[in-house]
Amino acid sequence: MGLTLLMFLPAVYAQNHAGIYYKLDESLPQDLPSIVANEKLKSDFDMGTSHFVLLRDDISTTDMNQLENALEDLPGITSVLSYHSLLGAGIPEFFVPDEVRTMLKQDGWQMMMVNSKYATASQEVSDQLDGMRGILKQYDSGALITGEAAMTNDLIETSAVDFNITNYISMAAIFLIVLFVFQSLTVPVVLVGTIELAIFINQGVPYFTGTDIPFIAPTIIGCVQLGATVDYAILMTTRLQEELRAGKSRDEAIHIAATSSDPSIITSSLVLFCATLGVSFVSSIDLIGSICVMLARGALISAAVSIFIMPSILSVCEPVFNKTSRYWRTVPPVKPSRIATALQSAAKKLPSGKKANADGGENPQAENEHASIGTSSPQIAPIKSIPEKSEASSNKAPRKKKHFAVFKHSLSRGKTKIPANSGSEADSEGLPTDPSDEKKAGEETLAKTH
């Protein structure tokens, strides 16, 4: 814990003083034709950058002379080119053809080009732009300055504010997510603070190595590394909470959490490291290569912080977590689902008969009555059920045999000649016929018929 607090100071200092460049051409290969041409202009014509100024075209000749002289006196200005400096005072304006005049003056505006020997995105050219604005406002309050140096200077001022805001928003978003998951006020502070330490160390490495990084790298690293590696801390903290809820002591819980989480942390960090480091080797653009190298390095730094520092921090802060969190060491109660609650409320509103059907066709009151009857008179149910079942079975068997015998007898009468008085005598006498004899006669008749 003490080592973590001591590492914050040099990490934050190195991160704030790391070299940053804003010129995109510095990230390109130096053998490109455009880069070679710019270097040729700088060496042969002493042109570092060019400023383009827009002024009103109704400024008097005297004021234009004073303005041009004031601009040329600024440090680093090599030349000033304008419509007034090309035309001079001895040539009337109507002698100049429209094609030439419209190149530097039209629609109530005139253009002035100011060449500087300072490089773009340097502190010298920034001070030079401030001096030019002060001079131009004296002669034209609506004067405008554009060009590569002016746009880069605006980019520096804008990005300094926007990038800080995006970092704060990403930290606040992750803070709220961890707060919602753990229902704690101190767990998000510890987790986000530990991963921010790894980010500061990663961004401070260029300060110790003396290298410059592109201006967009700190923002990308701050957001991506925080979002990608905060899972390491969440994984270990979740396992610690599970072991504490299982009844383990603080030392046993953190030992089990660290031992079980280390393989997952190492695997995830190595995957991110290999994926980003390979891109840095292939890409010839320094902008992409620098960002991928920092991402690869950040994955290893975050893994090292999570494995070696995070367990100690969680162990020290665990009593604070217990006091500032809900259900830190106890399992939260399980709430019934909305569907179950709705069904229970609907069942209470139903009548007694429908309530039994809603409960799956079971009526507890009827079951109780049936049980009470069964226990009071256990002999009634068997006495009633057995004769009914025997009568039903005894009635069905003769009925089937009787129909089968009649059917066979009708077939035998249709196919064979049977004496008419034999059947009538049997019927008149009322003698019962044997079912087995009728069955045999029917089978013989069917065999003869087939």
Beta strands, then each sheet from edge to edge (+ up, - down):
strand 1: 19-21
strand 2: 49-56
strand 3: 77-82
strand 4: 105-106
strand 5: 109-116
strand 6: 144-146
strand 7: 212-214
sheet 1: 1+ 7+
sheet 2: 3+ 5- 2+ 6-
sheet 3: 3+ 5- 4+
end
